[in-house]
Amino acid sequence: MTRPHVICHMGPSVDGRIVTGRWSVSRALSAAYEETAATFGADAWIIGRVSMEPYAGNAEVPGRDHGEPIPRVDFIDRDDADSYAIAIDPSGKLRWESNMIDEEHVITILTESVDDDYLAFLQSKGVSYLFGGRERIDLPMVLQKLADTFDIQTLLLEGGGNINGTFLEADCIDELSLLIAPVADGATNVATLFDAGESTPARPLELISVEQREDSIVWIRYKVKR
């Protein structure tokens, strides 16, 4: 199976900012965002550690007094869920209270640098995990694993600017779905749609559709040209 079709689904201001706290239209944007996301019939959504923290909880990670070293192999608690919530957490910092977010099974993406205590904690919680590399995440490899192991064919990328930028840099985005909020933000030093390094190539896009929504929101879809 090829890797999942990755749709970066976001709700930026007209100038690309994605921190919505001071926008008067944020409630209408959130409703439009969720309604639109449901139309894709995605098998999973993926975000970074910081964005996932409010969903994960604050469970204690107990230490292990004894036991054999835990091998760095993927741990699959279940592979038959209707939908999956995926976190990219290279250092293993999320403190999961459950292996479910609503009805979606949790998968976390780690590097092999995480310690055995944390792996034992994830296993005790029934949180599935995949290794994405020794010290850095190899996104193409992770996406292939998600397809092969969990049959994920359509994946919504809903991250912050850094995670989105990492996907952009790795050329792992196939489509953009942007609900443009009728806001000119202008704030500096805040997250934007893509925060990537200057070495990241600019990716040309091809317009799929434009649709005016309620509350002066505009839904724009592009595919990434290759």
C-alpha positions as CSV (number, residue, x, y, z in Angstrom):
1,M,0.0,0.0,0.0
2,T,1.2,3.5,-0.7
3,R,1.3,6.1,2.1
4,P,-1.9,7.9,3.1
5,H,-3.3,10.8,1.2
6,V,-2.4,13.7,3.5
7,I,-4.7,16.7,3.7
8,C,-3.4,19.7,5.6
9,H,-6.7,21.1,7.0
10,M,-6.4,24.5,8.8
11,G,-8.2,27.7,9.6
12,P,-5.8,30.6,9.1
13,S,-6.3,34.3,9.0
14,V,-5.9,36.0,5.6
15,D,-2.2,36.7,6.6
16,G,-1.5,33.1,7.6
17,R,-1.7,33.2,11.4
18,I,-3.2,30.2,13.1
19,V,-3.6,31.4,16.8
20,T,-7.3,32.2,17.0
21,G,-7.7,33.4,20.6
22,R,-8.2,37.1,19.8
23,W,-10.4,36.6,16.8
24,S,-14.1,37.5,17.1
25,V,-14.9,34.9,14.4
26,S,-13.2,32.0,16.2
27,R,-16.4,30.2,17.2
28,A,-17.9,30.4,13.7
29,L,-14.6,29.3,12.3
30,S,-14.4,26.3,14.7
31,A,-17.8,25.1,13.7
32,A,-17.1,25.5,10.0
33,Y,-13.7,23.7,10.5
34,E,-15.2,20.6,12.1
35,E,-18.1,20.5,9.6
36,T,-15.7,20.6,6.7
37,A,-13.2,18.1,8.3
38,A,-16.1,15.5,8.5
39,T,-16.6,15.7,4.7
40,F,-13.2,14.1,4.0
41,G,-14.1,10.8,5.7
42,A,-10.5,10.6,7.0
43,D,-9.2,7.5,8.8
44,A,-7.1,9.6,11.2
45,W,-5.8,13.0,12.2
46,I,-2.3,13.9,13.3
47,I,-0.8,16.8,15.4
48,G,2.3,17.5,17.4
49,R,3.0,17.1,21.0
50,V,2.2,20.6,22.2
51,S,-1.2,20.6,20.4
52,M,-2.0,17.1,21.8
53,E,-1.2,17.9,25.4
54,P,-4.8,19.1,26.3
55,Y,-6.2,15.8,24.9
56,A,-3.6,13.5,26.5
57,G,-4.0,14.3,30.2
58,N,-1.5,14.3,33.0
59,A,-1.1,10.8,34.2
60,E,2.0,9.8,36.2
61,V,4.7,7.8,34.5
62,P,5.9,5.3,37.1
63,G,9.5,4.2,37.3
64,R,10.4,0.5,36.8
65,D,12.4,-1.1,39.6
66,H,13.3,-4.2,37.5
67,G,12.6,-5.9,34.3
68,E,14.3,-6.7,31.0
69,P,15.0,-3.8,28.6
70,I,12.1,-3.1,26.3
71,P,13.0,-3.7,22.6
72,R,12.5,-0.8,20.2
73,V,9.8,-2.5,18.2
74,D,6.4,-1.0,17.4
75,F,3.6,-1.8,19.9
76,I,0.1,-2.2,18.5
77,D,-2.7,-2.3,21.0
78,R,-5.4,-2.4,18.3
79,D,-5.5,-2.0,14.6
80,D,-9.3,-2.3,14.0
81,A,-10.5,1.2,15.1
82,D,-12.8,3.2,13.0
83,S,-10.6,6.2,13.4
84,Y,-7.2,7.2,15.0
85,A,-5.8,10.2,16.8
86,I,-2.0,10.4,16.2
87,A,0.6,12.4,18.1
88,I,4.1,13.1,17.0
89,D,6.0,13.0,20.3
90,P,9.7,12.3,19.6
91,S,11.0,12.4,23.2
92,G,8.0,10.7,24.8
93,K,6.6,13.6,26.9
94,L,2.8,13.1,26.6
95,R,1.2,11.7,29.8
96,W,-1.7,9.7,28.4
97,E,-4.7,9.0,30.7
98,S,-6.4,6.8,28.1
99,N,-5.8,5.1,24.8
100,M,-8.9,6.8,23.3
101,I,-9.9,10.3,22.4
102,D,-13.6,10.1,22.2
103,E,-14.0,7.1,19.9
104,E,-10.6,7.3,18.3
105,H,-7.7,5.0,19.2
106,V,-4.5,6.8,20.1
107,I,-1.2,6.2,18.2
108,T,1.9,8.1,19.3
109,I,5.0,8.4,17.1
110,L,8.3,8.2,19.0
111,T,12.1,8.0,18.4
112,E,14.1,5.2,19.8
113,S,15.7,7.6,22.3
114,V,12.7,7.3,24.7
115,D,13.4,5.4,27.9
116,D,12.0,2.1,29.0
117,D,9.9,3.6,31.7
118,Y,7.9,5.6,29.2
119,L,7.4,2.6,26.9
120,A,6.2,0.5,29.8
121,F,3.8,3.3,30.7
122,L,2.4,3.4,27.1
123,Q,1.9,-0.3,27.1
124,S,0.1,-0.2,30.4
125,K,-2.3,2.4,29.0
126,G,-2.9,0.5,25.8
127,V,-1.5,3.4,23.7
128,S,-0.2,2.1,20.4
129,Y,3.2,3.4,19.4
130,L,5.4,3.4,16.3
131,F,9.1,4.2,16.1
132,G,9.9,6.9,13.5
133,G,13.7,6.8,13.7
134,R,16.6,6.6,16.2
135,E,16.8,10.3,17.1
136,R,14.7,12.1,14.5
137,I,11.3,11.3,12.9
138,D,11.4,10.0,9.4
139,L,8.0,11.1,8.1
140,P,7.8,9.1,4.9
141,M,8.7,5.9,6.9
142,V,6.0,6.8,9.5
143,L,3.4,7.4,6.9
144,Q,4.1,4.1,5.3
145,K,3.8,2.3,8.7
146,L,0.5,4.0,9.3
147,A,-0.8,2.7,6.0
148,D,0.6,-0.8,6.4
149,T,-0.3,-1.4,10.0
150,F,-3.5,0.6,10.5
151,D,-4.9,0.7,6.9
152,I,-4.9,4.5,7.1
153,Q,-5.6,5.8,3.6
154,T,-6.7,9.5,4.3
155,L,-4.9,11.5,7.0
156,L,-5.8,15.0,8.2
157,L,-2.8,17.0,9.2
158,E,-4.0,19.6,11.7
159,G,-0.8,20.6,13.4
160,G,0.8,23.8,14.5
161,G,3.2,25.6,12.2
162,N,6.2,23.5,13.1
163,I,4.6,20.2,12.4
164,N,3.0,21.5,9.2
165,G,6.3,22.9,8.2
166,T,8.0,19.5,8.8
167,F,5.5,17.8,6.5
168,L,6.0,20.5,3.9
169,E,9.7,20.1,4.0
170,A,9.5,16.3,3.6
171,D,7.1,16.8,0.7
172,C,4.4,14.7,2.5
173,I,1.4,17.0,1.9
174,D,-0.9,16.2,-1.0
175,E,-3.7,18.7,-0.5
176,L,-4.4,21.9,1.4
177,S,-7.9,22.6,2.8
178,L,-7.9,26.2,4.1
179,L,-10.9,27.9,5.8
180,I,-9.7,31.5,5.5
181,A,-11.0,33.5,8.5
182,P,-12.1,37.1,7.7
183,V,-9.4,38.4,10.0
184,A,-6.2,40.4,9.3
185,D,-4.2,39.4,12.3
186,G,-0.8,41.1,11.9
187,A,0.7,39.7,15.1
188,T,4.4,38.9,15.1
189,N,6.2,36.0,16.7
190,V,3.1,33.7,16.5
191,A,2.6,30.5,14.7
192,T,1.8,30.6,11.0
193,L,0.4,28.0,8.7
194,F,3.8,26.7,7.8
195,D,6.9,27.4,9.9
196,A,9.8,25.7,8.1
197,G,13.4,26.6,7.5
198,E,14.7,28.6,4.6
199,S,16.0,25.5,3.0
200,T,12.5,24.1,2.5
201,P,11.5,24.4,-1.2
202,A,8.5,26.4,-2.1
203,R,5.8,24.0,-3.2
204,P,3.6,25.0,-6.1
205,L,-0.1,24.4,-5.8
206,E,-3.0,23.9,-8.1
207,L,-6.5,25.2,-7.2
208,I,-9.2,22.6,-6.7
209,S,-12.1,24.7,-5.6
210,V,-13.2,27.9,-3.8
211,E,-16.4,28.2,-1.8
212,Q,-17.9,31.0,0.2
213,R,-19.2,29.9,3.6
214,E,-21.2,31.7,6.2
215,D,-19.7,34.5,8.3
216,S,-17.5,35.6,5.4
217,I,-15.3,32.5,5.7
218,V,-13.8,31.2,2.4
219,W,-13.0,27.5,1.9
220,I,-10.1,27.0,-0.5
221,R,-8.7,23.7,-1.6
222,Y,-5.4,23.1,-3.4
223,K,-3.5,20.1,-4.5
224,V,0.3,20.1,-4.3
225,K,1.8,19.9,-7.8
226,R,4.5,17.4,-8.3
